[in-house]
Each structure stands twice: as C-alpha cells, then as structure tokens.
Amino acid sequence: MRVGKVIGTVTLNRAHPTMIGARFKVVVPLSLEMLLGERAADAEELVLYDELGAHDGCLVAFSEGREAAQPFPEPKPVDAYLAAILDRVEVCPLREVLPVSADD
C-alpha cells in the first residue's frame, strides 16, 4: 500500500461494463522525502480506480498490481485501486525514532 495525492480526474467516453459507477483519479505517489516536505512531488502520475469519491487534493492510500483487483467479487480490469481516503498523515524522520549509535 502506498500514499499519494489526487491531482485530477479522468473522463471516459466509454467504460468497461464492470466499471460503471466509479471514477478514475490521477494520483501522484508520495515518497517519504515528499511526505516530510524535503522534496517536491516529482513522481510519475498513476490512474487509480476510485469507488470512494476522492476529490482533488485528497491524500489517499492505494494498491497496485495484483492486489488492486482482489477487493472485488467479480474480476475488474484495474491496475491500481484507491483503497482509502486519508484525513492526515503524520510522518517523522527515522533519525528521530531510532537510537543513534556512537559509530555514526
């Protein structure tokens, strides 16, 4: 599971019959450095299948690959699935959590 930020919506003129009722969202994945604010979001965007109704600017949790198709009772042709809308994400650097040895 990864964290990302919704930056847009994909509009389709036709959809696979199993996809009716959901949307596709454009999401930029966020690395640890991006979550800490140490680096700007420069990752390649992904298109996610969204049944939860995320909007632009939302932080979301998503899965990719084989795991993306597992929440459905019937097979769906998806590569990435929006699993949760996050209210907030608290991140602290490892150096604040792990003890530093005298050798470092």
DOKOL-81747 format. One record per residue: residue number from 1; residue in three letters; x, y, z of N, C-alpha, C, CB in turn. Coordinates in Angstrom, 2 decimals, decimal comma, m for minus. Glycine has a CB too. Example, Ala and Ser with C-alpha at 12.3 -4.5 7.8 and 13.67 -1.06 7.14 Angstrom:
REM residues 2
<node nr="1" rest="ALA" n_u="13,19" n_v="m5,69" n_w="7,80" ca_u="12,30" ca_v="m4,50" ca_w="7,80" c_u="13,20" c_v="m3,30" c_w="7,80" cb_u="11,31" cb_v="m4,47" cb_w="9,05"/>
<node nr="2" rest="SER" n_u="12,85" n_v="m2,25" n_w="7,08" ca_u="13,67" ca_v="m1,06" ca_w="7,14" c_u="12,90" c_v="0,03" c_w="7,87" cb_u="14,08" cb_v="m0,60" cb_w="5,72"/>
END
This chain:
REM residues 104
<node nr="1" rest="MET" n_u="0,85" n_v="m1,17" n_w="0,00" ca_u="0,00" ca_v="0,00" ca_w="0,00" c_u="0,90" c_v="1,23" c_w="0,00" cb_u="m0,97" cb_v="0,00" cb_w="1,22"/>
<node nr="2" rest="ARG" n_u="0,53" n_v="2,21" n_w="m0,80" ca_u="1,30" ca_v="3,45" ca_w="m0,92" c_u="0,41" c_v="4,64" c_w="m0,66" cb_u="1,95" cb_v="3,57" cb_w="m2,32"/>
<node nr="3" rest="VAL" n_u="1,03" n_v="5,79" n_w="m0,43" ca_u="0,29" ca_v="7,04" ca_w="m0,19" c_u="0,49" c_v="7,94" c_w="m1,40" cb_u="0,76" cb_v="7,74" cb_w="1,12"/>
<node nr="4" rest="GLY" n_u="m0,57" n_v="8,65" n_w="m1,79" ca_u="m0,49" ca_v="9,57" ca_w="m2,90" c_u="m1,44" c_v="10,74" c_w="m2,73" cb_u="m0,78" cb_v="8,85" cb_w="m4,20"/>
<node nr="5" rest="LYS" n_u="m1,37" n_v="11,69" n_w="m3,66" ca_u="m2,23" ca_v="12,86" ca_w="m3,63" c_u="m2,99" c_v="12,95" c_w="m4,94" cb_u="m1,40" cb_v="14,15" cb_w="m3,39"/>
<node nr="6" rest="VAL" n_u="m4,31" n_v="13,12" n_w="m4,85" ca_u="m5,16" ca_v="13,21" ca_w="m6,04" c_u="m4,92" c_v="14,57" c_w="m6,70" cb_u="m6,67" cb_v="13,02" cb_w="m5,67"/>
<node nr="7" rest="ILE" n_u="m4,64" n_v="14,55" n_w="m8,02" ca_u="m4,40" ca_v="15,80" ca_w="m8,74" c_u="m5,35" c_v="15,98" c_w="m9,92" cb_u="m2,98" cb_v="15,84" cb_w="m9,22"/>
<node nr="8" rest="GLY" n_u="m6,26" n_v="15,02" n_w="m10,15" ca_u="m7,20" ca_v="15,19" ca_w="m11,25" c_u="m8,10" c_v="13,99" c_w="m11,45" cb_u="m6,46" cb_v="15,46" cb_w="m12,52"/>
<node nr="9" rest="THR" n_u="m9,00" n_v="14,12" n_w="m12,41" ca_u="m9,97" ca_v="13,07" ca_w="m12,74" c_u="m9,87" c_v="12,75" c_w="m14,21" cb_u="m11,41" cb_v="13,50" cb_w="m12,36"/>
<node nr="10" rest="VAL" n_u="m10,01" n_v="11,49" n_w="m14,55" ca_u="m10,01" ca_v="11,05" ca_w="m15,94" c_u="m11,46" c_v="10,95" c_w="m16,41" cb_u="m9,26" cb_v="9,67" cb_w="m16,11"/>
<node nr="11" rest="THR" n_u="m11,75" n_v="11,49" n_w="m17,57" ca_u="m13,09" ca_v="11,41" ca_w="m18,13" c_u="m13,08" c_v="10,45" c_w="m19,30" cb_u="m13,60" cb_v="12,81" cb_w="m18,56"/>
<node nr="12" rest="LEU" n_u="m13,98" n_v="9,48" n_w="m19,27" ca_u="m14,07" ca_v="8,47" ca_w="m20,33" c_u="m15,32" c_v="8,69" c_w="m21,17" cb_u="m14,07" cb_v="7,05" cb_w="m19,73"/>
<node nr="13" rest="ASN" n_u="m15,24" n_v="8,35" n_w="m22,45" ca_u="m16,46" ca_v="8,39" ca_w="m23,25" c_u="m17,11" c_v="7,01" c_w="m23,32" cb_u="m16,16" cb_v="8,90" cb_w="m24,66"/>
<node nr="14" rest="ARG" n_u="m16,36" n_v="5,96" n_w="m23,01" ca_u="m16,89" ca_v="4,60" ca_w="m22,89" c_u="m16,14" c_v="3,93" c_w="m21,76" cb_u="m16,74" cb_v="3,79" cb_w="m24,22"/>
<node nr="15" rest="ALA" n_u="m16,84" n_v="3,03" n_w="m21,07" ca_u="m16,20" ca_v="2,31" ca_w="m19,97" c_u="m16,56" c_v="0,84" c_w="m20,03" cb_u="m16,61" cb_v="2,91" cb_w="m18,60"/>
<node nr="16" rest="HIS" n_u="m15,70" n_v="0,02" n_w="m19,50" ca_u="m15,97" ca_v="m1,41" ca_w="m19,38" c_u="m17,22" c_v="m1,58" c_w="m18,52" cb_u="m14,74" cb_v="m2,18" cb_w="m18,76"/>
<node nr="17" rest="PRO" n_u="m18,11" n_v="m2,51" n_w="m18,84" ca_u="m19,35" ca_v="m2,66" ca_w="m18,08" c_u="m19,16" c_v="m2,85" c_w="m16,56" cb_u="m20,11" cb_v="m3,83" cb_w="m18,61"/>
<node nr="18" rest="THR" n_u="m18,07" n_v="m3,45" n_w="m16,14" ca_u="m17,85" ca_v="m3,64" ca_w="m14,70" c_u="m17,37" c_v="m2,37" c_w="m14,01" cb_u="m16,83" cb_v="m4,76" cb_w="m14,48"/>
<node nr="19" rest="MET" n_u="m17,07" n_v="m1,34" n_w="m14,77" ca_u="m16,54" ca_v="m0,09" ca_w="m14,21" c_u="m17,61" c_v="0,98" c_w="m14,00" cb_u="m15,47" cb_v="0,45" cb_w="m15,11"/>
<node nr="20" rest="ILE" n_u="m18,85" n_v="0,71" n_w="m14,35" ca_u="m19,91" ca_v="1,70" ca_w="m14,21" c_u="m20,10" c_v="2,06" c_w="m12,74" cb_u="m21,23" cb_v="1,16" cb_w="m14,82"/>
<node nr="21" rest="GLY" n_u="m20,23" n_v="3,35" n_w="m12,46" ca_u="m20,48" ca_v="3,81" ca_w="m11,10" c_u="m19,24" c_v="4,26" c_w="m10,34" cb_u="m21,14" cb_v="2,75" cb_w="m10,34"/>
<node nr="22" rest="ALA" n_u="m18,08" n_v="4,17" n_w="m10,94" ca_u="m16,85" ca_v="4,60" ca_w="m10,28" c_u="m16,15" c_v="5,62" c_w="m11,17" cb_u="m15,91" cb_v="3,38" cb_w="m9,98"/>
<node nr="23" rest="ARG" n_u="m15,08" n_v="6,20" n_w="m10,65" ca_u="m14,29" ca_v="7,18" ca_w="m11,41" c_u="m12,84" c_v="6,74" c_w="m11,44" cb_u="m14,43" cb_v="8,61" cb_w="m10,78"/>
<node nr="24" rest="PHE" n_u="m12,11" n_v="7,35" n_w="m12,34" ca_u="m10,67" ca_v="7,17" ca_w="m12,39" c_u="m10,03" c_v="8,47" c_w="m11,95" cb_u="m10,20" cb_v="6,75" cb_w="m13,82"/>
<node nr="25" rest="LYS" n_u="m9,10" n_v="8,39" n_w="m11,01" ca_u="m8,41" ca_v="9,56" ca_w="m10,49" c_u="m6,94" c_v="9,53" c_w="m10,86" cb_u="m8,57" cb_v="9,65" cb_w="m8,96"/>
<node nr="26" rest="VAL" n_u="m6,39" n_v="10,71" n_w="m11,13" ca_u="m4,96" ca_v="10,84" ca_w="m11,40" c_u="m4,30" c_v="11,16" c_w="m10,06" cb_u="m4,65" cb_v="11,96" cb_w="m12,48"/>
<node nr="27" rest="VAL" n_u="m3,32" n_v="10,35" n_w="m9,68" ca_u="m2,67" ca_v="10,47" ca_w="m8,37" c_u="m1,16" c_v="10,50" c_w="m8,55" cb_u="m3,08" cb_v="9,30" cb_w="m7,45"/>
<node nr="28" rest="VAL" n_u="m0,50" n_v="11,36" n_w="m7,79" ca_u="0,96" ca_v="11,37" ca_w="m7,75" c_u="1,38" c_v="10,65" c_w="m6,48" cb_u="1,53" cb_v="12,83" cb_w="m7,81"/>
<node nr="29" rest="PRO" n_u="2,18" n_v="9,56" n_w="m6,60" ca_u="2,65" ca_v="8,84" ca_w="m5,42" c_u="3,61" c_v="9,72" c_w="m4,61" cb_u="3,35" cb_v="7,52" cb_w="m5,83"/>
<node nr="30" rest="LEU" n_u="3,55" n_v="9,61" n_w="m3,30" ca_u="4,41" ca_v="10,41" ca_w="m2,42" c_u="5,43" c_v="9,52" c_w="m1,73" cb_u="3,57" cb_v="11,17" cb_w="m1,39"/>
<node nr="31" rest="SER" n_u="6,70" n_v="9,87" n_w="m1,86" ca_u="7,76" ca_v="9,14" ca_w="m1,17" c_u="7,89" c_v="9,69" c_w="0,25" cb_u="9,12" cb_v="9,26" cb_w="m1,93"/>
<node nr="32" rest="LEU" n_u="8,73" n_v="9,06" n_w="1,06" ca_u="8,97" ca_v="9,52" ca_w="2,42" c_u="9,51" c_v="10,95" c_w="2,41" cb_u="9,94" cb_v="8,58" cb_w="3,15"/>
<node nr="33" rest="GLU" n_u="10,44" n_v="11,25" n_w="1,51" ca_u="11,00" ca_v="12,60" ca_w="1,43" c_u="9,93" c_v="13,62" c_w="1,08" cb_u="12,13" cb_v="12,65" cb_w="0,40"/>
<node nr="34" rest="MET" n_u="9,01" n_v="13,24" n_w="0,21" ca_u="7,93" ca_v="14,15" ca_w="m0,17" c_u="6,98" c_v="14,38" c_w="1,00" cb_u="7,17" cb_v="13,60" cb_w="m1,37"/>
<node nr="35" rest="LEU" n_u="6,67" n_v="13,33" n_w="1,77" ca_u="5,79" ca_v="13,46" ca_w="2,92" c_u="6,43" c_v="14,31" c_w="4,02" cb_u="5,44" cb_v="12,09" cb_w="3,47"/>
<node nr="36" rest="LEU" n_u="7,75" n_v="14,26" n_w="4,12" ca_u="8,47" ca_v="15,07" ca_w="5,11" c_u="8,66" c_v="16,51" c_w="4,64" cb_u="9,82" cb_v="14,44" cb_w="5,41"/>
<node nr="37" rest="GLY" n_u="8,33" n_v="16,79" n_w="3,38" ca_u="8,49" ca_v="18,12" ca_w="2,83" c_u="9,91" c_v="18,45" c_w="2,43" cb_u="8,03" cb_v="19,13" cb_w="3,82"/>
<node nr="38" rest="GLU" n_u="10,75" n_v="17,42" n_w="2,31" ca_u="12,15" ca_v="17,63" ca_w="1,94" c_u="12,36" c_v="17,69" c_w="0,44" cb_u="13,00" cb_v="16,53" cb_w="2,53"/>
<node nr="39" rest="ARG" n_u="11,36" n_v="17,28" n_w="m0,32" ca_u="11,49" ca_v="17,24" ca_w="m1,78" c_u="10,11" c_v="17,47" c_w="m2,38" cb_u="12,09" cb_v="15,88" cb_w="m2,26"/>
<node nr="40" rest="ALA" n_u="10,09" n_v="18,14" n_w="m3,53" ca_u="8,82" ca_v="18,38" ca_w="m4,22" c_u="8,32" c_v="17,09" c_w="m4,86" cb_u="8,98" cb_v="19,49" cb_w="m5,30"/>
<node nr="41" rest="ALA" n_u="7,03" n_v="16,99" n_w="m5,07" ca_u="6,43" ca_v="15,81" ca_w="m5,70" c_u="6,79" c_v="15,79" c_w="m7,18" cb_u="4,87" cb_v="15,81" cb_w="m5,51"/>
<node nr="42" rest="ASP" n_u="7,68" n_v="14,87" n_w="m7,54" ca_u="8,12" ca_v="14,79" ca_w="m8,93" c_u="7,97" c_v="13,38" c_w="m9,50" cb_u="9,56" cb_v="15,25" cb_w="m9,06"/>
<node nr="43" rest="ALA" n_u="7,19" n_v="12,55" n_w="m8,85" ca_u="6,99" ca_v="11,17" ca_w="m9,31" c_u="6,03" c_v="11,14" c_w="m10,49" cb_u="6,46" cb_v="10,29" cb_w="m8,16"/>
<node nr="44" rest="GLU" n_u="6,08" n_v="10,05" n_w="m11,22" ca_u="5,17" ca_v="9,88" ca_w="m12,36" c_u="3,76" c_v="9,56" c_w="m11,87" cb_u="5,68" cb_v="8,76" cb_w="m13,29"/>
<node nr="45" rest="GLU" n_u="2,78" n_v="10,22" n_w="m12,45" ca_u="1,39" ca_v="10,05" ca_w="m12,02" c_u="0,84" c_v="8,69" c_w="m12,39" cb_u="0,53" cb_v="11,14" cb_w="m12,62"/>
<node nr="46" rest="LEU" n_u="m0,17" n_v="8,25" n_w="m11,63" ca_u="m0,87" ca_v="7,00" ca_w="m11,88" c_u="m2,36" c_v="7,28" c_w="m12,02" cb_u="m0,61" cb_v="5,97" cb_w="m10,73"/>
<node nr="47" rest="VAL" n_u="m3,05" n_v="6,37" n_w="m12,70" ca_u="m4,51" ca_v="6,45" ca_w="m12,77" c_u="m5,06" c_v="5,33" c_w="m11,89" cb_u="m5,04" cb_v="6,32" cb_w="m14,26"/>
<node nr="48" rest="LEU" n_u="m5,93" n_v="5,71" n_w="m10,91" ca_u="m6,49" ca_v="4,76" ca_w="m9,95" c_u="m7,99" c_v="4,62" c_w="m10,14" cb_u="m6,17" cb_v="5,20" cb_w="m8,52"/>
<node nr="49" rest="TYR" n_u="m8,49" n_v="3,44" n_w="m9,87" ca_u="m9,92" ca_v="3,18" ca_w="m9,85" c_u="m10,45" c_v="3,63" c_w="m8,50" cb_u="m10,24" cb_v="1,66" cb_w="m10,13"/>
<node nr="50" rest="ASP" n_u="m11,46" n_v="4,50" n_w="m8,48" ca_u="m11,95" ca_v="5,10" ca_w="m7,24" c_u="m13,45" c_v="4,91" c_w="m7,08" cb_u="m11,61" cb_v="6,59" cb_w="m7,20"/>
<node nr="51" rest="GLU" n_u="m13,85" n_v="4,14" n_w="m6,06" ca_u="m15,27" ca_v="3,99" ca_w="m5,71" c_u="m15,61" c_v="4,79" c_w="m4,46" cb_u="m15,60" cb_v="2,50" cb_w="m5,48"/>
<node nr="52" rest="LEU" n_u="m14,62" n_v="5,46" n_w="m3,86" ca_u="m14,83" ca_v="6,16" ca_w="m2,60" c_u="m15,19" c_v="7,63" c_w="m2,76" cb_u="m13,61" cb_v="6,04" cb_w="m1,76"/>
<node nr="53" rest="GLY" n_u="m14,90" n_v="8,22" n_w="m3,90" ca_u="m15,25" ca_v="9,62" ca_w="m4,13" c_u="m14,20" c_v="10,62" c_w="m3,69" cb_u="m16,51" cb_v="9,92" cb_w="m3,45"/>
<node nr="54" rest="ALA" n_u="m12,94" n_v="10,30" n_w="m3,86" ca_u="m11,87" ca_v="11,24" ca_w="m3,51" c_u="m11,91" c_v="12,44" c_w="m4,45" cb_u="m10,48" cb_v="10,54" cb_w="m3,59"/>
<node nr="55" rest="HIS" n_u="m11,52" n_v="13,60" n_w="m3,93" ca_u="m11,51" ca_v="14,81" ca_w="m4,75" c_u="m10,08" c_v="15,34" c_w="m4,86" cb_u="m12,45" cb_v="15,90" cb_w="m4,16"/>
<node nr="56" rest="ASP" n_u="m9,89" n_v="16,33" n_w="m5,72" ca_u="m8,56" ca_v="16,90" ca_w="m5,92" c_u="m7,98" c_v="17,41" c_w="m4,61" cb_u="m8,61" cb_v="18,03" cb_w="m6,95"/>
<node nr="57" rest="GLY" n_u="m6,72" n_v="17,08" n_w="m4,37" ca_u="m6,03" ca_v="17,49" ca_w="m3,16" c_u="m6,08" c_v="16,48" c_w="m2,02" cb_u="m6,60" cb_v="18,76" cb_w="m2,69"/>
<node nr="58" rest="CYS" n_u="m6,91" n_v="15,45" n_w="m2,13" ca_u="m7,02" ca_v="14,41" ca_w="m1,08" c_u="m5,75" c_v="13,58" c_w="m1,01" cb_u="m8,24" cb_v="13,50" cb_w="m1,34"/>
<node nr="59" rest="LEU" n_u="m5,36" n_v="13,23" n_w="0,20" ca_u="m4,34" ca_v="12,21" ca_w="0,39" c_u="m5,06" c_v="10,87" c_w="0,42" cb_u="m3,51" cb_v="12,45" cb_w="1,70"/>
<node nr="60" rest="VAL" n_u="m4,51" n_v="9,90" n_w="m0,31" ca_u="m5,15" ca_v="8,59" ca_w="m0,43" c_u="m4,14" c_v="7,48" c_w="m0,25" cb_u="m5,86" cb_v="8,45" cb_w="m1,78"/>
<node nr="61" rest="ALA" n_u="m4,64" n_v="6,31" n_w="0,13" ca_u="m3,83" ca_v="5,09" ca_w="0,16" c_u="m4,29" c_v="4,24" c_w="m1,01" cb_u="m3,98" cb_v="4,31" cb_w="1,53"/>
<node nr="62" rest="PHE" n_u="m3,34" n_v="3,65" n_w="m1,73" ca_u="m3,69" ca_v="2,85" ca_w="m2,89" c_u="m2,81" c_v="1,63" c_w="m3,02" cb_u="m3,60" cb_v="3,69" cb_w="m4,15"/>
<node nr="63" rest="SER" n_u="m3,34" n_v="0,64" n_w="m3,72" ca_u="m2,56" ca_v="m0,57" ca_w="m4,01" c_u="m2,46" c_v="m0,71" c_w="m5,51" cb_u="m3,22" cb_v="m1,84" cb_w="m3,36"/>
<node nr="64" rest="GLU" n_u="m1,43" n_v="m1,42" n_w="m5,92" ca_u="m1,17" ca_v="m1,61" ca_w="m7,35" c_u="m1,02" c_v="m3,08" c_w="m7,67" cb_u="0,09" cb_v="m0,83" cb_w="m7,79"/>
<node nr="65" rest="GLY" n_u="m1,08" n_v="m3,40" n_w="m8,95" ca_u="m0,82" ca_v="m4,75" ca_w="m9,41" c_u="m1,92" c_v="m5,72" c_w="m9,05" cb_u="0,47" cb_v="m5,23" cb_w="m8,85"/>
<node nr="66" rest="ARG" n_u="m1,52" n_v="m6,93" n_w="m8,76" ca_u="m2,46" ca_v="m8,00" ca_w="m8,49" c_u="m3,38" c_v="m7,70" c_w="m7,30" cb_u="m1,71" cb_v="m9,28" cb_w="m8,24"/>
<node nr="67" rest="GLU" n_u="m2,83" n_v="m7,03" n_w="m6,28" ca_u="m3,61" ca_v="m6,70" ca_w="m5,09" c_u="m4,73" c_v="m5,72" c_w="m5,41" cb_u="m2,71" cb_v="m6,12" cb_w="m4,02"/>
<node nr="68" rest="ALA" n_u="m4,60" n_v="m4,92" n_w="m6,46" ca_u="m5,62" ca_v="m3,93" ca_w="m6,82" c_u="m6,92" c_v="m4,59" c_w="m7,25" cb_u="m5,11" cb_v="m3,03" cb_w="m7,93"/>
<node nr="69" rest="ALA" n_u="m6,88" n_v="m5,76" n_w="m7,81" ca_u="m8,09" ca_v="m6,43" ca_w="m8,29" c_u="m8,72" c_v="m7,34" c_w="m7,24" cb_u="m7,76" cb_v="m7,24" cb_w="m9,52"/>
<node nr="70" rest="GLN" n_u="m8,08" n_v="m7,57" n_w="m6,11" ca_u="m8,58" ca_v="m8,51" ca_w="m5,12" c_u="m9,80" c_v="m8,05" c_w="m4,32" cb_u="m7,51" cb_v="m8,83" cb_w="m4,19"/>
<node nr="71" rest="PRO" n_u="m10,07" n_v="m6,74" n_w="m4,12" ca_u="m11,23" ca_v="m6,39" ca_w="m3,31" c_u="m12,58" c_v="m6,65" c_w="m3,98" cb_u="m11,14" cb_v="m4,95" cb_w="m2,95"/>
<node nr="72" rest="PHE" n_u="m12,58" n_v="m7,02" n_w="m5,23" ca_u="m13,83" ca_v="m7,16" ca_w="m5,98" c_u="m14,30" c_v="m8,61" c_w="m6,05" cb_u="m13,65" cb_v="m6,61" cb_w="m7,37"/>
<node nr="73" rest="PRO" n_u="m15,62" n_v="m8,83" n_w="m5,90" ca_u="m16,15" ca_v="m10,19" ca_w="m6,01" c_u="m16,08" c_v="m10,71" c_w="m7,44" cb_u="m17,58" cb_v="m10,24" cb_w="m5,52"/>
<node nr="74" rest="GLU" n_u="m16,15" n_v="m9,81" n_w="m8,42" ca_u="m16,03" ca_v="m10,20" ca_w="m9,82" c_u="m14,77" c_v="m9,55" c_w="m10,39" cb_u="m17,30" cb_v="m9,78" cb_w="m10,64"/>
<node nr="75" rest="PRO" n_u="m14,12" n_v="m10,16" n_w="m11,36" ca_u="m12,89" ca_v="m9,59" ca_w="m11,91" c_u="m13,12" c_v="m8,22" c_w="m12,56" cb_u="m12,29" cb_v="m10,54" cb_w="m12,94"/>
<node nr="76" rest="LYS" n_u="m12,22" n_v="m7,28" n_w="m12,28" ca_u="m12,25" ca_v="m5,96" ca_w="m12,90" c_u="m10,89" c_v="m5,70" c_w="m13,51" cb_u="m12,63" cb_v="m4,84" cb_w="m11,86"/>
<node nr="77" rest="PRO" n_u="m10,86" n_v="m5,09" n_w="m14,69" ca_u="m9,57" ca_v="m4,80" ca_w="m15,35" c_u="m8,92" c_v="m3,54" c_w="m14,78" cb_u="m9,77" cb_v="m4,63" cb_w="m16,86"/>
<node nr="78" rest="VAL" n_u="m8,37" n_v="m3,64" n_w="m13,55" ca_u="m7,71" ca_v="m2,49" ca_w="m12,93" c_u="m6,26" c_v="m2,84" c_w="m12,58" cb_u="m8,47" cb_v="m2,04" cb_w="m11,68"/>
<node nr="79" rest="ASP" n_u="m5,40" n_v="m1,83" n_w="m12,63" ca_u="m4,00" ca_v="m1,98" ca_w="m12,25" c_u="m3,70" c_v="m1,29" c_w="m10,93" cb_u="m3,10" cb_v="m1,44" cb_w="m13,34"/>
<node nr="80" rest="ALA" n_u="m4,53" n_v="m0,31" n_w="m10,56" ca_u="m4,34" ca_v="0,41" ca_w="m9,30" c_u="m5,70" c_v="0,76" c_w="m8,72" cb_u="m3,47" cb_v="1,68" cb_w="m9,51"/>
<node nr="81" rest="TYR" n_u="m5,83" n_v="0,62" n_w="m7,39" ca_u="m7,12" ca_v="0,77" ca_w="m6,71" c_u="m6,97" c_v="1,72" c_w="m5,53" cb_u="m7,65" cb_v="m0,61" cb_w="m6,24"/>
<node nr="82" rest="LEU" n_u="m7,85" n_v="2,72" n_w="m5,46" ca_u="m7,86" ca_v="3,65" ca_w="m4,34" c_u="m8,54" c_v="2,97" c_w="m3,17" cb_u="m8,57" cb_v="4,99" cb_w="m4,72"/>
<node nr="83" rest="ALA" n_u="m7,77" n_v="2,65" n_w="m2,13" ca_u="m8,27" ca_v="1,84" ca_w="m1,02" c_u="m8,79" c_v="2,67" c_w="0,14" cb_u="m7,19" cb_v="0,93" cb_w="m0,53"/>
<node nr="84" rest="ALA" n_u="m8,27" n_v="3,90" n_w="0,34" ca_u="m8,69" ca_v="4,70" ca_w="1,49" c_u="m8,42" c_v="6,18" c_w="1,22" cb_u="m7,96" cb_v="4,25" cb_w="2,76"/>
<node nr="85" rest="ILE" n_u="m9,30" n_v="7,02" n_w="1,77" ca_u="m9,07" ca_v="8,47" ca_w="1,78" c_u="m8,53" c_v="8,79" c_w="3,16" cb_u="m10,40" cb_v="9,29" cb_w="1,46"/>
<node nr="86" rest="LEU" n_u="m7,38" n_v="9,45" n_w="3,21" ca_u="m6,69" ca_v="9,71" ca_w="4,48" c_u="m7,01" c_v="11,11" c_w="4,99" cb_u="m5,18" cb_v="9,53" cb_w="4,32"/>
<node nr="87" rest="ASP" n_u="m7,38" n_v="11,22" n_w="6,26" ca_u="m7,62" ca_v="12,53" ca_w="6,86" c_u="m6,31" c_v="13,28" c_w="7,04" cb_u="m8,35" cb_v="12,39" cb_w="8,21"/>
<node nr="88" rest="ARG" n_u="m5,32" n_v="12,57" n_w="7,54" ca_u="m4,00" ca_v="13,18" ca_w="7,72" c_u="m2,95" c_v="12,07" c_w="7,80" cb_u="m3,95" cb_v="14,07" cb_w="9,00"/>
<node nr="89" rest="VAL" n_u="m1,73" n_v="12,44" n_w="7,53" ca_u="m0,61" ca_v="11,52" ca_w="7,62" c_u="0,45" c_v="12,18" c_w="8,47" cb_u="m0,05" cb_v="11,13" cb_w="6,20"/>
<node nr="90" rest="GLU" n_u="0,86" n_v="11,51" n_w="9,54" ca_u="1,93" ca_v="12,02" ca_w="10,39" c_u="3,19" c_v="11,23" c_w="10,10" cb_u="1,54" cb_v="11,94" cb_w="11,91"/>
<node nr="91" rest="VAL" n_u="4,22" n_v="11,93" n_w="9,75" ca_u="5,48" ca_v="11,30" ca_w="9,39" c_u="6,60" c_v="11,96" c_w="10,19" cb_u="5,75" cb_v="11,41" cb_w="7,85"/>
<node nr="92" rest="CYS" n_u="7,48" n_v="11,14" n_w="10,73" ca_u="8,67" ca_v="11,70" ca_w="11,38" c_u="9,89" c_v="10,96" c_w="10,83" cb_u="8,58" cb_v="11,58" cb_w="12,94"/>
<node nr="93" rest="PRO" n_u="11,00" n_v="11,64" n_w="10,70" ca_u="12,22" ca_v="11,01" ca_w="10,18" c_u="12,69" c_v="9,87" c_w="11,08" cb_u="13,33" cb_v="12,05" cb_w="10,03"/>
<node nr="94" rest="LEU" n_u="13,30" n_v="8,86" n_w="10,47" ca_u="13,80" ca_v="7,72" ca_w="11,23" c_u="14,83" c_v="8,13" c_w="12,27" cb_u="14,40" cb_v="6,70" cb_w="10,29"/>
<node nr="95" rest="ARG" n_u="15,61" n_v="9,16" n_w="11,97" ca_u="16,65" ca_v="9,59" ca_w="12,91" c_u="16,04" c_v="10,08" c_w="14,23" cb_u="17,51" cb_v="10,69" cb_w="12,28"/>
<node nr="96" rest="GLU" n_u="14,76" n_v="10,47" n_w="14,22" ca_u="14,10" ca_v="10,90" ca_w="15,45" c_u="13,54" c_v="9,71" c_w="16,24" cb_u="12,98" cb_v="11,87" cb_w="15,13"/>
<node nr="97" rest="VAL" n_u="13,38" n_v="8,57" n_w="15,58" ca_u="12,76" ca_v="7,41" ca_w="16,22" c_u="13,80" c_v="6,38" c_w="16,63" cb_u="11,75" cb_v="6,78" cb_w="15,28"/>
<node nr="98" rest="LEU" n_u="14,78" n_v="6,14" n_w="15,77" ca_u="15,80" ca_v="5,12" ca_w="16,04" c_u="16,95" c_v="5,72" c_w="16,83" cb_u="16,31" cb_v="4,51" cb_w="14,73"/>
<node nr="99" rest="PRO" n_u="17,47" n_v="4,97" n_w="17,79" ca_u="18,64" ca_v="5,48" ca_w="18,52" c_u="19,88" c_v="5,52" c_w="17,61" cb_u="18,92" cb_v="4,59" cb_w="19,77"/>
<node nr="100" rest="VAL" n_u="20,67" n_v="6,51" n_w="17,80" ca_u="21,89" ca_v="6,68" ca_w="17,01" c_u="23,05" c_v="6,05" c_w="17,79" cb_u="22,17" cb_v="8,20" cb_w="16,70"/>
<node nr="101" rest="SER" n_u="23,82" n_v="5,20" n_w="17,09" ca_u="24,97" ca_v="4,57" ca_w="17,76" c_u="26,15" c_v="5,51" c_w="17,76" cb_u="25,34" cb_v="3,24" cb_w="17,06"/>
<node nr="102" rest="ALA" n_u="27,13" n_v="5,23" n_w="18,60" ca_u="28,33" ca_v="6,07" ca_w="18,72" c_u="29,17" c_v="6,00" c_w="17,45" cb_u="29,18" cb_v="5,64" cb_w="19,92"/>
<node nr="103" rest="ASP" n_u="29,01" n_v="4,94" n_w="16,63" ca_u="29,80" ca_v="4,81" ca_w="15,41" c_u="29,33" c_v="5,75" c_w="14,32" cb_u="29,75" cb_v="3,41" cb_w="14,92"/>
<node nr="104" rest="ASP" n_u="28,09" n_v="6,25" n_w="14,39" ca_u="27,51" ca_v="7,08" ca_w="13,33" c_u="27,95" c_v="8,46" c_w="13,49" cb_u="26,00" cb_v="7,03" cb_w="13,32"/>
END
